[in-house]
């Protein structure tokens, strides 16, 4: 099921049903699973208990996110890293204020995710934008920085010890206080 979803993200069609339709049938999808089974899984699959109350805005997908982040962090790190934001396209209306608009991005509407990636483009750590609670586990000193600097600090926590990484980021994240703070960690 997850493999089909990933494939659908790469080979996109107007509707997910088009992968099983007579004129647009995709063998790599329809030979794995029937449309009926796919729709049942799509309807009933859950990654979290709906009965458990939570203040986490991403609690329904948090187990999946943590698993992906953990696997990204396990990869062998490069020396040069970049911190930036990316947009996961979403034009729906059910996401509330988690859905963001960024004018200068190719996909203007979607979910904002802050990432730390290497020169090759591989993502080593990411942090979905959820508002004020996204950097809740920072120290009092780290909370004195602005949001952009807090994101950089949060994403740098997972850098391996002794890597002596070079970090690049744009003016949204950069402050003189952040540069001094990061230099003091070295």
C-alpha positions as CSV (number, residue, x, y, z in Angstrom):
1,X,0.0,0.0,0.0
2,X,2.7,2.5,1.0
3,X,4.8,1.5,-2.1
4,X,1.7,2.3,-4.3
5,X,1.3,5.7,-2.7
6,X,4.9,6.5,-3.3
7,X,4.7,5.4,-6.9
8,X,1.5,7.5,-7.3
9,X,3.5,10.5,-6.1
10,X,6.1,9.9,-8.8
11,X,3.8,8.9,-11.7
12,X,0.8,11.2,-11.1
13,X,-2.6,10.9,-12.7
14,X,-5.6,13.2,-12.2
15,X,-7.4,10.6,-10.0
16,X,-6.1,7.6,-8.1
17,X,-8.8,5.5,-9.8
18,X,-7.1,6.2,-13.1
19,X,-4.4,3.6,-12.2
20,X,-7.0,0.9,-12.5
21,X,-9.2,2.5,-15.3
22,X,-9.3,0.6,-18.7
23,X,-7.8,3.4,-20.8
24,X,-5.1,4.5,-18.3
25,X,-4.4,1.2,-16.5
26,X,-1.0,1.1,-14.8
27,X,0.3,-2.5,-14.5
28,X,2.7,-1.7,-11.7
29,X,-0.2,-0.7,-9.5
30,X,-3.2,-2.8,-10.6
31,X,-1.2,-6.1,-10.6
32,X,-0.2,-5.6,-7.0
33,X,-3.6,-4.8,-5.5
34,X,-7.2,-4.4,-6.7
35,X,-8.9,-1.0,-6.6
36,X,-11.4,-2.2,-4.0
37,X,-8.7,-3.4,-1.6
38,X,-6.7,-0.1,-2.1
39,X,-9.8,1.9,-1.3
40,X,-10.5,-0.1,1.8
41,X,-6.9,0.3,3.1
42,X,-7.0,4.0,2.2
43,X,-10.2,4.4,4.1
44,X,-9.4,2.5,7.3
45,X,-5.6,2.8,7.7
46,X,-4.6,4.6,10.9
47,X,-1.2,5.2,12.5
48,X,-2.4,6.4,15.9
49,X,-5.1,5.7,18.4
50,X,-8.0,8.2,17.8
51,X,-9.2,7.6,21.4
52,X,-6.0,9.1,23.0
53,X,-6.2,12.9,23.4
54,X,-3.2,14.9,22.3
55,X,-2.1,18.5,21.9
56,X,0.2,17.5,19.1
57,X,-1.2,18.8,15.9
58,X,0.4,15.9,13.9
59,X,-0.5,13.1,16.4
60,X,-2.3,11.0,13.8
61,X,0.8,10.7,11.6
62,X,3.5,11.3,14.3
63,X,4.6,7.5,14.4
64,X,5.2,7.5,10.6
65,X,7.0,10.9,10.7
66,X,9.3,9.8,13.6
67,X,10.1,6.5,11.8
68,X,11.1,8.4,8.6
69,X,13.1,11.0,10.5
70,X,14.9,8.2,12.4
71,X,15.9,6.5,9.2
72,X,17.1,9.7,7.7
73,X,19.3,10.4,10.7
74,X,20.9,6.9,10.5
75,X,22.4,7.6,7.0
76,X,26.1,8.5,6.7
77,X,26.3,12.3,6.8
78,X,28.1,14.5,4.3
79,X,30.2,17.4,5.5
80,X,28.3,20.3,3.8
81,X,24.6,20.8,4.8
82,X,21.9,23.3,3.9
83,X,18.9,24.3,6.0
84,X,15.9,25.5,4.1
85,X,12.1,25.1,3.9
86,X,10.3,23.0,1.3
87,X,6.6,22.7,0.5
88,X,4.7,19.5,0.2
89,X,1.9,20.5,-2.2
90,X,-1.6,20.5,-0.8
91,X,-4.6,22.5,-2.0
92,X,-7.2,20.9,0.2
93,X,-9.0,22.9,3.0
94,X,-9.0,20.4,5.8
95,X,-5.6,21.2,7.2
96,X,-6.5,24.4,8.9
97,X,-3.6,26.7,9.5
98,X,-1.0,23.9,8.9
99,X,-1.5,24.6,5.3
100,X,0.9,27.5,4.3
101,X,1.1,29.9,1.4
102,X,4.6,30.9,0.2
103,X,4.6,33.1,-2.9
104,X,8.1,32.4,-4.2
105,X,7.8,28.5,-4.2
106,X,6.8,26.4,-7.3
107,X,4.0,24.9,-5.2
108,X,2.6,27.9,-3.4
109,X,0.1,26.1,-1.2
110,X,1.0,23.1,1.0
111,X,2.7,21.9,4.2
112,X,5.9,23.7,5.1
113,X,8.7,21.4,6.2
114,X,12.1,22.7,7.4
115,X,14.9,20.4,6.2
116,X,18.6,19.8,6.7
117,X,20.0,18.3,3.5
118,X,23.4,17.5,2.1
119,X,25.0,18.6,-1.1
120,X,23.6,15.6,-2.9
121,X,20.1,16.6,-2.0
122,X,19.6,13.8,0.5
123,X,17.5,14.9,3.6
124,X,19.2,14.0,6.9
125,X,16.6,15.6,9.2
126,X,13.4,17.5,8.9
127,X,10.9,19.4,11.0
128,X,7.3,19.9,9.9
129,X,5.9,23.4,10.6
130,X,3.2,23.2,13.3
131,X,3.4,26.7,14.9
132,X,4.8,27.6,18.3
133,X,5.1,24.0,19.6
134,X,7.5,22.8,16.8
135,X,10.6,23.8,18.8
136,X,9.2,23.0,22.3
137,X,12.2,21.0,23.5
138,X,14.8,23.8,23.3
139,X,16.6,25.2,26.3
140,X,15.8,28.7,27.8
141,X,18.9,30.1,26.1
142,X,17.9,28.6,22.7
143,X,14.3,30.0,23.1
144,X,15.6,33.5,23.1
145,X,16.4,33.2,19.4
146,X,13.9,33.9,16.6
147,X,11.9,31.1,14.9
148,X,14.4,30.7,12.0
149,X,17.4,30.3,14.4
150,X,15.4,27.9,16.6
151,X,14.8,25.7,13.5
152,X,18.5,25.7,12.7
153,X,19.4,24.7,16.3
154,X,16.7,22.0,16.3
155,X,17.9,20.5,13.0
156,X,21.6,20.6,14.1
157,X,21.0,18.6,17.2
158,X,21.0,15.4,15.1
159,X,24.4,16.1,13.5
160,X,26.9,13.4,14.5
161,X,29.6,14.3,17.0
162,X,33.0,15.2,15.5
163,X,31.6,15.7,11.9
164,X,32.8,19.4,11.7
165,X,30.0,20.1,9.3
166,X,29.7,23.2,7.3
167,X,26.2,24.6,7.5
168,X,24.5,27.0,5.0
169,X,21.2,28.8,5.3
170,X,19.6,32.0,3.9
171,X,18.7,35.3,5.6
172,X,15.4,33.9,7.1
173,X,17.4,31.7,9.4
174,X,20.5,33.8,9.9
175,X,21.2,36.1,12.8
176,X,24.5,37.2,14.3
177,X,23.5,35.7,17.6
178,X,22.9,32.3,15.9
179,X,26.3,32.4,14.2
180,X,28.0,33.1,17.6
181,X,26.0,30.4,19.3
182,X,26.8,27.8,16.6
183,X,30.5,28.7,16.7
184,X,30.5,28.2,20.5
185,X,29.3,24.7,20.1
186,X,32.3,23.7,18.0
